[in-house]
Amino acid sequence: MRDGNRKPTVERAFELARSGRYRHMRDLRRQLVREGCDDVDRHLAGTGIRKQLLGEAAQARGRTGPGRALRKEYETTVGG
């Protein structure tokens, strides 16, 4: 992060995912960039972290899996 008082990018990504407000990775990424997080694409590049973030977001919305809006992105991320 640019400011020493800000949380690390991955930690903030999980907080945002758990808020349930972000239905798509692209929206979560945009918010992280708006907040000044460093190297957002690099930190969120792995399929494992995307799977975890999408799962957290779905759980925050009261689902055990991705909603219809996330289905294609989720399947692409976790391989089906």
PDB file with SEQRES, HELIX, SHEET and CRYST1 records, atoms N, CA, C and O in Angstrom:
SEQRES   1 A   80  MET ARG ASP GLY ASN ARG LYS PRO THR VAL GLU ARG ALA          
SEQRES   2 A   80  PHE GLU LEU ALA ARG SER GLY ARG TYR ARG HIS MET ARG          
SEQRES   3 A   80  ASP LEU ARG ARG GLN LEU VAL ARG GLU GLY CYS ASP ASP          
SEQRES   4 A   80  VAL ASP ARG HIS LEU ALA GLY THR GLY ILE ARG LYS GLN          
SEQRES   5 A   80  LEU LEU GLY GLU ALA ALA GLN ALA ARG GLY ARG THR GLY          
SEQRES   6 A   80  PRO GLY ARG ALA LEU ARG LYS GLU TYR GLU THR THR VAL          
SEQRES   7 A   80  GLY GLY                                                      
HELIX    1 AA1 THR A    9  SER A   19  1                                  11    
HELIX    2 AA2 MET A   25  ARG A   34  1                                  10    
HELIX    3 AA3 VAL A   40  HIS A   43  1                                   4    
HELIX    4 AA4 THR A   47  ALA A   60  1                                  14    
HELIX    5 AA5 ARG A   68  VAL A   78  1                                  11    
CRYST1    1.000    1.000    1.000  90.00  90.00  90.00 P 1           1          
ATOM      1  N   MET A   1       0.839  -1.157   0.000  1.00  0.00           N  
ATOM      2  CA  MET A   1       0.000   0.000   0.000  1.00  0.00           C  
ATOM      3  C   MET A   1       0.892   1.231   0.000  1.00  0.00           C  
ATOM      4  O   MET A   1       2.031   1.184   0.467  1.00  0.00           O  
ATOM      5  N   ARG A   2       0.393   2.279  -0.502  1.00  0.00           N  
ATOM      6  CA  ARG A   2       1.186   3.500  -0.603  1.00  0.00           C  
ATOM      7  C   ARG A   2       1.400   4.175   0.737  1.00  0.00           C  
ATOM      8  O   ARG A   2       2.465   4.738   0.986  1.00  0.00           O  
ATOM      9  N   ASP A   3       0.404   4.124   1.597  1.00  0.00           N  
ATOM     10  CA  ASP A   3       0.451   4.767   2.895  1.00  0.00           C  
ATOM     11  C   ASP A   3       0.781   3.717   3.951  1.00  0.00           C  
ATOM     12  O   ASP A   3       0.165   2.652   3.981  1.00  0.00           O  
ATOM     13  N   GLY A   4       1.737   4.009   4.803  1.00  0.00           N  
ATOM     14  CA  GLY A   4       2.141   3.058   5.826  1.00  0.00           C  
ATOM     15  C   GLY A   4       1.032   2.694   6.806  1.00  0.00           C  
ATOM     16  O   GLY A   4       1.137   1.691   7.512  1.00  0.00           O  
ATOM     17  N   ASN A   5      -0.028   3.497   6.857  1.00  0.00           N  
ATOM     18  CA  ASN A   5      -1.141   3.229   7.772  1.00  0.00           C  
ATOM     19  C   ASN A   5      -2.215   2.354   7.154  1.00  0.00           C  
ATOM     20  O   ASN A   5      -3.153   1.956   7.844  1.00  0.00           O  
ATOM     21  N   ARG A   6      -2.103   2.052   5.896  1.00  0.00           N  
ATOM     22  CA  ARG A   6      -3.116   1.243   5.224  1.00  0.00           C  
ATOM     23  C   ARG A   6      -2.812  -0.239   5.368  1.00  0.00           C  
ATOM     24  O   ARG A   6      -1.673  -0.647   5.595  1.00  0.00           O  
ATOM     25  N   LYS A   7      -3.866  -1.026   5.231  1.00  0.00           N  
ATOM     26  CA  LYS A   7      -3.726  -2.476   5.322  1.00  0.00           C  
ATOM     27  C   LYS A   7      -3.114  -3.025   4.044  1.00  0.00           C  
ATOM     28  O   LYS A   7      -3.226  -2.411   2.983  1.00  0.00           O  
ATOM     29  N   PRO A   8      -2.464  -4.184   4.144  1.00  0.00           N  
ATOM     30  CA  PRO A   8      -1.929  -4.824   2.946  1.00  0.00           C  
ATOM     31  C   PRO A   8      -3.049  -5.135   1.951  1.00  0.00           C  
ATOM     32  O   PRO A   8      -4.200  -5.336   2.339  1.00  0.00           O  
ATOM     33  N   THR A   9      -2.704  -5.170   0.689  1.00  0.00           N  
ATOM     34  CA  THR A   9      -3.669  -5.359  -0.391  1.00  0.00           C  
ATOM     35  C   THR A   9      -4.529  -6.606  -0.191  1.00  0.00           C  
ATOM     36  O   THR A   9      -5.752  -6.530  -0.309  1.00  0.00           O  
ATOM     37  N   VAL A  10      -3.924  -7.728   0.105  1.00  0.00           N  
ATOM     38  CA  VAL A  10      -4.686  -8.976   0.234  1.00  0.00           C  
ATOM     39  C   VAL A  10      -5.627  -8.914   1.441  1.00  0.00           C  
ATOM     40  O   VAL A  10      -6.772  -9.358   1.361  1.00  0.00           O  
ATOM     41  N   GLU A  11      -5.152  -8.373   2.534  1.00  0.00           N  
ATOM     42  CA  GLU A  11      -6.007  -8.245   3.724  1.00  0.00           C  
ATOM     43  C   GLU A  11      -7.222  -7.380   3.418  1.00  0.00           C  
ATOM     44  O   GLU A  11      -8.343  -7.713   3.803  1.00  0.00           O  
ATOM     45  N   ARG A  12      -6.997  -6.272   2.726  1.00  0.00           N  
ATOM     46  CA  ARG A  12      -8.107  -5.379   2.373  1.00  0.00           C  
ATOM     47  C   ARG A  12      -9.050  -6.062   1.382  1.00  0.00           C  
ATOM     48  O   ARG A  12     -10.264  -5.872   1.461  1.00  0.00           O  
ATOM     49  N   ALA A  13      -8.516  -6.846   0.460  1.00  0.00           N  
ATOM     50  CA  ALA A  13      -9.351  -7.572  -0.504  1.00  0.00           C  
ATOM     51  C   ALA A  13     -10.316  -8.499   0.221  1.00  0.00           C  
ATOM     52  O   ALA A  13     -11.488  -8.580  -0.145  1.00  0.00           O  
ATOM     53  N   PHE A  14      -9.839  -9.193   1.240  1.00  0.00           N  
ATOM     54  CA  PHE A  14     -10.710 -10.086   2.000  1.00  0.00           C  
ATOM     55  C   PHE A  14     -11.762  -9.307   2.781  1.00  0.00           C  
ATOM     56  O   PHE A  14     -12.906  -9.749   2.886  1.00  0.00           O  
ATOM     57  N   GLU A  15     -11.393  -8.167   3.324  1.00  0.00           N  
ATOM     58  CA  GLU A  15     -12.387  -7.346   4.015  1.00  0.00           C  
ATOM     59  C   GLU A  15     -13.497  -6.916   3.061  1.00  0.00           C  
ATOM     60  O   GLU A  15     -14.680  -6.989   3.392  1.00  0.00           O  
ATOM     61  N   LEU A  16     -13.101  -6.474   1.887  1.00  0.00           N  
ATOM     62  CA  LEU A  16     -14.102  -6.053   0.906  1.00  0.00           C  
ATOM     63  C   LEU A  16     -14.973  -7.218   0.466  1.00  0.00           C  
ATOM     64  O   LEU A  16     -16.189  -7.074   0.338  1.00  0.00           O  
ATOM     65  N   ALA A  17     -14.360  -8.368   0.235  1.00  0.00           N  
ATOM     66  CA  ALA A  17     -15.129  -9.546  -0.174  1.00  0.00           C  
ATOM     67  C   ALA A  17     -16.140  -9.909   0.904  1.00  0.00           C  
ATOM     68  O   ALA A  17     -17.289 -10.225   0.596  1.00  0.00           O  
ATOM     69  N   ARG A  18     -15.725  -9.868   2.153  1.00  0.00           N  
ATOM     70  CA  ARG A  18     -16.611 -10.230   3.271  1.00  0.00           C  
ATOM     71  C   ARG A  18     -17.737  -9.225   3.477  1.00  0.00           C  
ATOM     72  O   ARG A  18     -18.715  -9.521   4.164  1.00  0.00           O  
ATOM     73  N   SER A  19     -17.608  -8.039   2.888  1.00  0.00           N  
ATOM     74  CA  SER A  19     -18.679  -7.045   3.015  1.00  0.00           C  
ATOM     75  C   SER A  19     -19.912  -7.467   2.209  1.00  0.00           C  
ATOM     76  O   SER A  19     -21.022  -7.012   2.487  1.00  0.00           O  
ATOM     77  N   GLY A  20     -19.717  -8.334   1.214  1.00  0.00           N  
ATOM     78  CA  GLY A  20     -20.825  -8.782   0.386  1.00  0.00           C  
ATOM     79  C   GLY A  20     -21.249  -7.773  -0.666  1.00  0.00           C  
ATOM     80  O   GLY A  20     -22.216  -8.015  -1.388  1.00  0.00           O  
ATOM     81  N   ARG A  21     -20.559  -6.659  -0.772  1.00  0.00           N  
ATOM     82  CA  ARG A  21     -20.942  -5.607  -1.723  1.00  0.00           C  
ATOM     83  C   ARG A  21     -20.388  -5.825  -3.122  1.00  0.00           C  
ATOM     84  O   ARG A  21     -20.847  -5.185  -4.068  1.00  0.00           O  
ATOM     85  N   TYR A  22     -19.429  -6.699  -3.274  1.00  0.00           N  
ATOM     86  CA  TYR A  22     -18.756  -6.876  -4.561  1.00  0.00           C  
ATOM     87  C   TYR A  22     -19.102  -8.234  -5.144  1.00  0.00           C  
ATOM     88  O   TYR A  22     -18.718  -9.269  -4.599  1.00  0.00           O  
ATOM     89  N   ARG A  23     -19.824  -8.227  -6.247  1.00  0.00           N  
ATOM     90  CA  ARG A  23     -20.289  -9.462  -6.868  1.00  0.00           C  
ATOM     91  C   ARG A  23     -19.315  -9.968  -7.920  1.00  0.00           C  
ATOM     92  O   ARG A  23     -19.418 -11.115  -8.354  1.00  0.00           O  
ATOM     93  N   HIS A  24     -18.371  -9.131  -8.336  1.00  0.00           N  
ATOM     94  CA  HIS A  24     -17.426  -9.497  -9.394  1.00  0.00           C  
ATOM     95  C   HIS A  24     -16.015  -9.102  -8.972  1.00  0.00           C  
ATOM     96  O   HIS A  24     -15.818  -8.101  -8.283  1.00  0.00           O  
ATOM     97  N   MET A  25     -15.047  -9.895  -9.389  1.00  0.00           N  
ATOM     98  CA  MET A  25     -13.649  -9.586  -9.087  1.00  0.00           C  
ATOM     99  C   MET A  25     -13.250  -8.233  -9.661  1.00  0.00           C  
ATOM    100  O   MET A  25     -12.496  -7.491  -9.031  1.00  0.00           O  
ATOM    101  N   ARG A  26     -13.745  -7.908 -10.840  1.00  0.00           N  
ATOM    102  CA  ARG A  26     -13.351  -6.625 -11.448  1.00  0.00           C  
ATOM    103  C   ARG A  26     -13.774  -5.451 -10.570  1.00  0.00           C  
ATOM    104  O   ARG A  26     -13.051  -4.460 -10.472  1.00  0.00           O  
ATOM    105  N   ASP A  27     -14.942  -5.556  -9.930  1.00  0.00           N  
ATOM    106  CA  ASP A  27     -15.406  -4.477  -9.055  1.00  0.00           C  
ATOM    107  C   ASP A  27     -14.557  -4.400  -7.788  1.00  0.00           C  
ATOM    108  O   ASP A  27     -14.235  -3.311  -7.314  1.00  0.00           O  
ATOM    109  N   LEU A  28     -14.207  -5.535  -7.257  1.00  0.00           N  
ATOM    110  CA  LEU A  28     -13.355  -5.573  -6.074  1.00  0.00           C  
ATOM    111  C   LEU A  28     -11.972  -4.991  -6.408  1.00  0.00           C  
ATOM    112  O   LEU A  28     -11.412  -4.215  -5.634  1.00  0.00           O  
ATOM    113  N   ARG A  29     -11.441  -5.372  -7.556  1.00  0.00           N  
ATOM    114  CA  ARG A  29     -10.140  -4.829  -7.989  1.00  0.00           C  
ATOM    115  C   ARG A  29     -10.196  -3.317  -8.124  1.00  0.00           C  
ATOM    116  O   ARG A  29      -9.305  -2.607  -7.656  1.00  0.00           O  
ATOM    117  N   ARG A  30     -11.257  -2.828  -8.772  1.00  0.00           N  
ATOM    118  CA  ARG A  30     -11.394  -1.376  -8.958  1.00  0.00           C  
ATOM    119  C   ARG A  30     -11.409  -0.648  -7.628  1.00  0.00           C  
ATOM    120  O   ARG A  30     -10.794   0.408  -7.488  1.00  0.00           O  
ATOM    121  N   GLN A  31     -12.108  -1.206  -6.651  1.00  0.00           N  
ATOM    122  CA  GLN A  31     -12.166  -0.566  -5.343  1.00  0.00           C  
ATOM    123  C   GLN A  31     -10.797  -0.547  -4.681  1.00  0.00           C  
ATOM    124  O   GLN A  31     -10.418   0.452  -4.070  1.00  0.00           O  
ATOM    125  N   LEU A  32     -10.064  -1.623  -4.795  1.00  0.00           N  
ATOM    126  CA  LEU A  32      -8.717  -1.667  -4.226  1.00  0.00           C  
ATOM    127  C   LEU A  32      -7.819  -0.610  -4.866  1.00  0.00           C  
ATOM    128  O   LEU A  32      -7.040   0.049  -4.177  1.00  0.00           O  
ATOM    129  N   VAL A  33      -7.928  -0.452  -6.175  1.00  0.00           N  
ATOM    130  CA  VAL A  33      -7.135   0.573  -6.871  1.00  0.00           C  
ATOM    131  C   VAL A  33      -7.557   1.964  -6.397  1.00  0.00           C  
ATOM    132  O   VAL A  33      -6.709   2.818  -6.140  1.00  0.00           O  
ATOM    133  N   ARG A  34      -8.875   2.190  -6.282  1.00  0.00           N  
ATOM    134  CA  ARG A  34      -9.365   3.488  -5.791  1.00  0.00           C  
ATOM    135  C   ARG A  34      -8.815   3.813  -4.411  1.00  0.00           C  
ATOM    136  O   ARG A  34      -8.532   4.969  -4.096  1.00  0.00           O  
ATOM    137  N   GLU A  35      -8.669   2.785  -3.599  1.00  0.00           N  
ATOM    138  CA  GLU A  35      -8.163   2.984  -2.238  1.00  0.00           C  
ATOM    139  C   GLU A  35      -6.645   3.129  -2.188  1.00  0.00           C  
ATOM    140  O   GLU A  35      -6.077   3.380  -1.126  1.00  0.00           O  
ATOM    141  N   GLY A  36      -5.995   2.972  -3.325  1.00  0.00           N  
ATOM    142  CA  GLY A  36      -4.552   3.159  -3.377  1.00  0.00           C  
ATOM    143  C   GLY A  36      -3.722   1.925  -3.084  1.00  0.00           C  
ATOM    144  O   GLY A  36      -2.530   2.034  -2.797  1.00  0.00           O  
ATOM    145  N   CYS A  37      -4.331   0.758  -3.152  1.00  0.00           N  
ATOM    146  CA  CYS A  37      -3.576  -0.472  -2.920  1.00  0.00           C  
ATOM    147  C   CYS A  37      -2.557  -0.689  -4.035  1.00  0.00           C  
ATOM    148  O   CYS A  37      -2.818  -0.380  -5.198  1.00  0.00           O  
ATOM    149  N   ASP A  38      -1.416  -1.213  -3.672  1.00  0.00           N  
ATOM    150  CA  ASP A  38      -0.342  -1.457  -4.639  1.00  0.00           C  
ATOM    151  C   ASP A  38      -0.463  -2.827  -5.275  1.00  0.00           C  
ATOM    152  O   ASP A  38      -0.910  -3.784  -4.643  1.00  0.00           O  
ATOM    153  N   ASP A  39      -0.058  -2.909  -6.540  1.00  0.00           N  
ATOM    154  CA  ASP A  39       0.073  -4.188  -7.247  1.00  0.00           C  
ATOM    155  C   ASP A  39      -1.170  -5.077  -7.133  1.00  0.00           C  
ATOM    156  O   ASP A  39      -1.060  -6.280  -6.899  1.00  0.00           O  
ATOM    157  N   VAL A  40      -2.333  -4.484  -7.299  1.00  0.00           N  
ATOM    158  CA  VAL A  40      -3.588  -5.215  -7.129  1.00  0.00           C  
ATOM    159  C   VAL A  40      -3.643  -6.429  -8.047  1.00  0.00           C  
ATOM    160  O   VAL A  40      -3.947  -7.533  -7.595  1.00  0.00           O  
ATOM    161  N   ASP A  41      -3.352  -6.237  -9.325  1.00  0.00           N  
ATOM    162  CA  ASP A  41      -3.437  -7.361 -10.267  1.00  0.00           C  
ATOM    163  C   ASP A  41      -2.464  -8.476  -9.900  1.00  0.00           C  
ATOM    164  O   ASP A  41      -2.800  -9.653 -10.027  1.00  0.00           O  
ATOM    165  N   ARG A  42      -1.282  -8.127  -9.455  1.00  0.00           N  
ATOM    166  CA  ARG A  42      -0.301  -9.140  -9.073  1.00  0.00           C  
ATOM    167  C   ARG A  42      -0.764  -9.915  -7.835  1.00  0.00           C  
ATOM    168  O   ARG A  42      -0.635 -11.138  -7.776  1.00  0.00           O  
ATOM    169  N   HIS A  43      -1.296  -9.200  -6.858  1.00  0.00           N  
ATOM    170  CA  HIS A  43      -1.744  -9.854  -5.628  1.00  0.00           C  
ATOM    171  C   HIS A  43      -2.954 -10.766  -5.855  1.00  0.00           C  
ATOM    172  O   HIS A  43      -3.120 -11.766  -5.157  1.00  0.00           O  
ATOM    173  N   LEU A  44      -3.786 -10.422  -6.821  1.00  0.00           N  
ATOM    174  CA  LEU A  44      -5.015 -11.189  -7.055  1.00  0.00           C  
ATOM    175  C   LEU A  44      -4.931 -12.050  -8.307  1.00  0.00           C  
ATOM    176  O   LEU A  44      -5.960 -12.465  -8.839  1.00  0.00           O  
ATOM    177  N   ALA A  45      -3.732 -12.322  -8.781  1.00  0.00           N  
ATOM    178  CA  ALA A  45      -3.555 -13.060 -10.031  1.00  0.00           C  
ATOM    179  C   ALA A  45      -3.788 -14.559  -9.893  1.00  0.00           C  
ATOM    180  O   ALA A  45      -4.221 -15.198 -10.852  1.00  0.00           O  
ATOM    181  N   GLY A  46      -3.519 -15.122  -8.755  1.00  0.00           N  
ATOM    182  CA  GLY A  46      -3.619 -16.571  -8.591  1.00  0.00           C  
ATOM    183  C   GLY A  46      -5.050 -17.065  -8.514  1.00  0.00           C  
ATOM    184  O   GLY A  46      -5.930 -16.389  -7.982  1.00  0.00           O  
ATOM    185  N   THR A  47      -5.271 -18.261  -9.056  1.00  0.00           N  
ATOM    186  CA  THR A  47      -6.622 -18.824  -9.024  1.00  0.00           C  
ATOM    187  C   THR A  47      -7.059 -19.142  -7.598  1.00  0.00           C  
ATOM    188  O   THR A  47      -8.247 -19.063  -7.283  1.00  0.00           O  
ATOM    189  N   GLY A  48      -6.122 -19.498  -6.745  1.00  0.00           N  
ATOM    190  CA  GLY A  48      -6.471 -19.818  -5.364  1.00  0.00           C  
ATOM    191  C   GLY A  48      -7.049 -18.626  -4.617  1.00  0.00           C  
ATOM    192  O   GLY A  48      -8.066 -18.747  -3.934  1.00  0.00           O  
ATOM    193  N   ILE A  49      -6.407 -17.492  -4.745  1.00  0.00           N  
ATOM    194  CA  ILE A  49      -6.898 -16.311  -4.028  1.00  0.00           C  
ATOM    195  C   ILE A  49      -8.221 -15.832  -4.611  1.00  0.00           C  
ATOM    196  O   ILE A  49      -9.096 -15.381  -3.872  1.00  0.00           O  
ATOM    197  N   ARG A  50      -8.373 -15.925  -5.917  1.00  0.00           N  
ATOM    198  CA  ARG A  50      -9.655 -15.540  -6.528  1.00  0.00           C  
ATOM    199  C   ARG A  50     -10.766 -16.460  -6.043  1.00  0.00           C  
ATOM    200  O   ARG A  50     -11.868 -16.001  -5.744  1.00  0.00           O  
ATOM    201  N   LYS A  51     -10.484 -17.741  -5.964  1.00  0.00           N  
ATOM    202  CA  LYS A  51     -11.479 -18.704  -5.466  1.00  0.00           C  
ATOM    203  C   LYS A  51     -11.864 -18.356  -4.033  1.00  0.00           C  
ATOM    204  O   LYS A  51     -13.047 -18.352  -3.694  1.00  0.00           O  
ATOM    205  N   GLN A  52     -10.884 -18.067  -3.196  1.00  0.00           N  
ATOM    206  CA  GLN A  52     -11.163 -17.720  -1.808  1.00  0.00           C  
ATOM    207  C   GLN A  52     -11.983 -16.440  -1.703  1.00  0.00           C  
ATOM    208  O   GLN A  52     -12.947 -16.379  -0.939  1.00  0.00           O  
ATOM    209  N   LEU A  53     -11.604 -15.420  -2.469  1.00  0.00           N  
ATOM    210  CA  LEU A  53     -12.331 -14.150  -2.416  1.00  0.00           C  
ATOM    211  C   LEU A  53     -13.767 -14.302  -2.903  1.00  0.00           C  
ATOM    212  O   LEU A  53     -14.692 -13.757  -2.300  1.00  0.00           O  
ATOM    213  N   LEU A  54     -13.951 -15.038  -3.986  1.00  0.00           N  
ATOM    214  CA  LEU A  54     -15.306 -15.260  -4.501  1.00  0.00           C  
ATOM    215  C   LEU A  54     -16.135 -16.061  -3.504  1.00  0.00           C  
ATOM    216  O   LEU A  54     -17.330 -15.810  -3.343  1.00  0.00           O  
ATOM    217  N   GLY A  55     -15.510 -17.014  -2.841  1.00  0.00           N  
ATOM    218  CA  GLY A  55     -16.212 -17.790  -1.826  1.00  0.00           C  
ATOM    219  C   GLY A  55     -16.621 -16.934  -0.637  1.00  0.00           C  
ATOM    220  O   GLY A  55     -17.737 -17.057  -0.132  1.00  0.00           O  
ATOM    221  N   GLU A  56     -15.722 -16.069  -0.191  1.00  0.00           N  
ATOM    222  CA  GLU A  56     -16.029 -15.153   0.916  1.00  0.00           C  
ATOM    223  C   GLU A  56     -17.172 -14.224   0.539  1.00  0.00           C  
ATOM    224  O   GLU A  56     -18.076 -13.986   1.339  1.00  0.00           O  
ATOM    225  N   ALA A  57     -17.129 -13.701  -0.677  1.00  0.00           N  
ATOM    226  CA  ALA A  57     -18.183 -12.790  -1.139  1.00  0.00           C  
ATOM    227  C   ALA A  57     -19.529 -13.503  -1.190  1.00  0.00           C  
ATOM    228  O   ALA A  57     -20.545 -12.946  -0.774  1.00  0.00           O  
ATOM    229  N   ALA A  58     -19.539 -14.728  -1.697  1.00  0.00           N  
ATOM    230  CA  ALA A  58     -20.782 -15.505  -1.773  1.00  0.00           C  
ATOM    231  C   ALA A  58     -21.314 -15.794  -0.373  1.00  0.00           C  
ATOM    232  O   ALA A  58     -22.512 -15.664  -0.121  1.00  0.00           O  
ATOM    233  N   GLN A  59     -20.431 -16.183   0.530  1.00  0.00           N  
ATOM    234  CA  GLN A  59     -20.835 -16.485   1.900  1.00  0.00           C  
ATOM    235  C   GLN A  59     -21.401 -15.238   2.579  1.00  0.00           C  
ATOM    236  O   GLN A  59     -22.370 -15.324   3.333  1.00  0.00           O  
ATOM    237  N   ALA A  60     -20.801 -14.088   2.313  1.00  0.00           N  
ATOM    238  CA  ALA A  60     -21.273 -12.840   2.914  1.00  0.00           C  
ATOM    239  C   ALA A  60     -22.681 -12.493   2.445  1.00  0.00           C  
ATOM    240  O   ALA A  60     -23.431 -11.811   3.144  1.00  0.00           O  
ATOM    241  N   ARG A  61     -23.020 -12.960   1.283  1.00  0.00           N  
ATOM    242  CA  ARG A  61     -24.372 -12.725   0.757  1.00  0.00           C  
ATOM    243  C   ARG A  61     -25.319 -13.858   1.141  1.00  0.00           C  
ATOM    244  O   ARG A  61     -26.450 -13.914   0.658  1.00  0.00           O  
ATOM    245  N   GLY A  62     -24.862 -14.760   2.008  1.00  0.00           N  
ATOM    246  CA  GLY A  62     -25.710 -15.825   2.491  1.00  0.00           C  
ATOM    247  C   GLY A  62     -25.829 -17.010   1.562  1.00  0.00           C  
ATOM    248  O   GLY A  62     -26.816 -17.743   1.606  1.00  0.00           O  
ATOM    249  N   ARG A  63     -24.837 -17.200   0.727  1.00  0.00           N  
ATOM    250  CA  ARG A  63     -24.840 -18.322  -0.205  1.00  0.00           C  
ATOM    251  C   ARG A  63     -23.685 -19.242   0.139  1.00  0.00           C  
ATOM    252  O   ARG A  63     -22.689 -18.815   0.724  1.00  0.00           O  
ATOM    253  N   THR A  64     -23.824 -20.496  -0.223  1.00  0.00           N  
ATOM    254  CA  THR A  64     -22.728 -21.433  -0.004  1.00  0.00           C  
ATOM    255  C   THR A  64     -21.841 -21.513  -1.228  1.00  0.00           C  
ATOM    256  O   THR A  64     -20.733 -22.045  -1.153  1.00  0.00           O  
ATOM    257  N   GLY A  65     -22.290 -21.013  -2.316  1.00  0.00           N  
ATOM    258  CA  GLY A  65     -21.525 -20.981  -3.558  1.00  0.00           C  
ATOM    259  C   GLY A  65     -21.809 -19.682  -4.263  1.00  0.00           C  
ATOM    260  O   GLY A  65     -22.535 -18.839  -3.736  1.00  0.00           O  
ATOM    261  N   PRO A  66     -21.259 -19.499  -5.437  1.00  0.00           N  
ATOM    262  CA  PRO A  66     -21.437 -18.242  -6.137  1.00  0.00           C  
ATOM    263  C   PRO A  66     -22.867 -18.073  -6.632  1.00  0.00           C  
ATOM    264  O   PRO A  66     -23.532 -19.049  -6.978  1.00  0.00           O  
ATOM    265  N   GLY A  67     -23.330 -16.841  -6.661  1.00  0.00           N  
ATOM    266  CA  GLY A  67     -24.634 -16.529  -7.237  1.00  0.00           C  
ATOM    267  C   GLY A  67     -24.571 -16.595  -8.749  1.00  0.00           C  
ATOM    268  O   GLY A  67     -23.503 -16.789  -9.329  1.00  0.00           O  
ATOM    269  N   ARG A  68     -25.699 -16.435  -9.370  1.00  0.00           N  
ATOM    270  CA  ARG A  68     -25.761 -16.526 -10.830  1.00  0.00           C  
ATOM    271  C   ARG A  68     -24.788 -15.548 -11.499  1.00  0.00           C  
ATOM    272  O   ARG A  68     -24.154 -15.890 -12.497  1.00  0.00           O  
ATOM    273  N   ALA A  69     -24.671 -14.336 -10.953  1.00  0.00           N  
ATOM    274  CA  ALA A  69     -23.793 -13.334 -11.548  1.00  0.00           C  
ATOM    275  C   ALA A  69     -22.324 -13.750 -11.496  1.00  0.00           C  
ATOM    276  O   ALA A  69     -21.522 -13.318 -12.324  1.00  0.00           O  
ATOM    277  N   LEU A  70     -21.975 -14.592 -10.519  1.00  0.00           N  
ATOM    278  CA  LEU A  70     -20.588 -15.023 -10.379  1.00  0.00           C  
ATOM    279  C   LEU A  70     -20.305 -16.381 -11.010  1.00  0.00           C  
ATOM    280  O   LEU A  70     -19.145 -16.780 -11.114  1.00  0.00           O  
ATOM    281  N   ARG A  71     -21.333 -17.088 -11.428  1.00  0.00           N  
ATOM    282  CA  ARG A  71     -21.162 -18.472 -11.877  1.00  0.00           C  
ATOM    283  C   ARG A  71     -20.050 -18.621 -12.922  1.00  0.00           C  
ATOM    284  O   ARG A  71     -19.143 -19.432 -12.737  1.00  0.00           O  
ATOM    285  N   LYS A  72     -20.105 -17.857 -14.007  1.00  0.00           N  
ATOM    286  CA  LYS A  72     -19.118 -18.013 -15.074  1.00  0.00           C  
ATOM    287  C   LYS A  72     -17.716 -17.670 -14.571  1.00  0.00           C  
ATOM    288  O   LYS A  72     -16.762 -18.402 -14.833  1.00  0.00           O  
ATOM    289  N   GLU A  73     -17.596 -16.562 -13.853  1.00  0.00           N  
ATOM    290  CA  GLU A  73     -16.285 -16.150 -13.336  1.00  0.00           C  
ATOM    291  C   GLU A  73     -15.759 -17.202 -12.348  1.00  0.00           C  
ATOM    292  O   GLU A  73     -14.575 -17.538 -12.380  1.00  0.00           O  
ATOM    293  N   TYR A  74     -16.603 -17.708 -11.496  1.00  0.00           N  
ATOM    294  CA  TYR A  74     -16.201 -18.715 -10.509  1.00  0.00           C  
ATOM    295  C   TYR A  74     -15.728 -19.989 -11.209  1.00  0.00           C  
ATOM    296  O   TYR A  74     -14.674 -20.530 -10.874  1.00  0.00           O  
ATOM    297  N   GLU A  75     -16.500 -20.459 -12.168  1.00  0.00           N  
ATOM    298  CA  GLU A  75     -16.130 -21.681 -12.866  1.00  0.00           C  
ATOM    299  C   GLU A  75     -14.824 -21.516 -13.632  1.00  0.00           C  
ATOM    300  O   GLU A  75     -14.022 -22.449 -13.699  1.00  0.00           O  
ATOM    301  N   THR A  76     -14.606 -20.356 -14.201  1.00  0.00           N  
ATOM    302  CA  THR A  76     -13.367 -20.083 -14.906  1.00  0.00           C  
ATOM    303  C   THR A  76     -12.206 -20.089 -13.918  1.00  0.00           C  
ATOM    304  O   THR A  76     -11.141 -20.638 -14.203  1.00  0.00           O  
ATOM    305  N   THR A  77     -12.418 -19.477 -12.758  1.00  0.00           N  
ATOM    306  CA  THR A  77     -11.374 -19.358 -11.742  1.00  0.00           C  
ATOM    307  C   THR A  77     -10.975 -20.715 -11.164  1.00  0.00           C  
ATOM    308  O   THR A  77      -9.788 -21.002 -11.009  1.00  0.00           O  
ATOM    309  N   VAL A  78     -11.960 -21.541 -10.849  1.00  0.00           N  
ATOM    310  CA  VAL A  78     -11.662 -22.801 -10.169  1.00  0.00           C  
ATOM    311  C   VAL A  78     -11.650 -23.992 -11.121  1.00  0.00           C  
ATOM    312  O   VAL A  78     -11.444 -25.128 -10.694  1.00  0.00           O  
ATOM    313  N   GLY A  79     -11.867 -23.742 -12.380  1.00  0.00           N  
ATOM    314  CA  GLY A  79     -11.761 -24.821 -13.359  1.00  0.00           C  
ATOM    315  C   GLY A  79     -13.001 -25.688 -13.484  1.00  0.00           C  
ATOM    316  O   GLY A  79     -12.911 -26.871 -13.812  1.00  0.00           O  
ATOM    317  N   GLY A  80     -14.148 -25.103 -13.223  1.00  0.00           N  
ATOM    318  CA  GLY A  80     -15.337 -25.840 -13.540  1.00  0.00           C  
ATOM    319  C   GLY A  80     -16.208 -26.232 -12.461  1.00  0.00           C  
ATOM    320  O   GLY A  80     -17.237 -26.866 -12.697  1.00  0.00           O  
TER     321      GLY A  80                                                      
END                                                                             
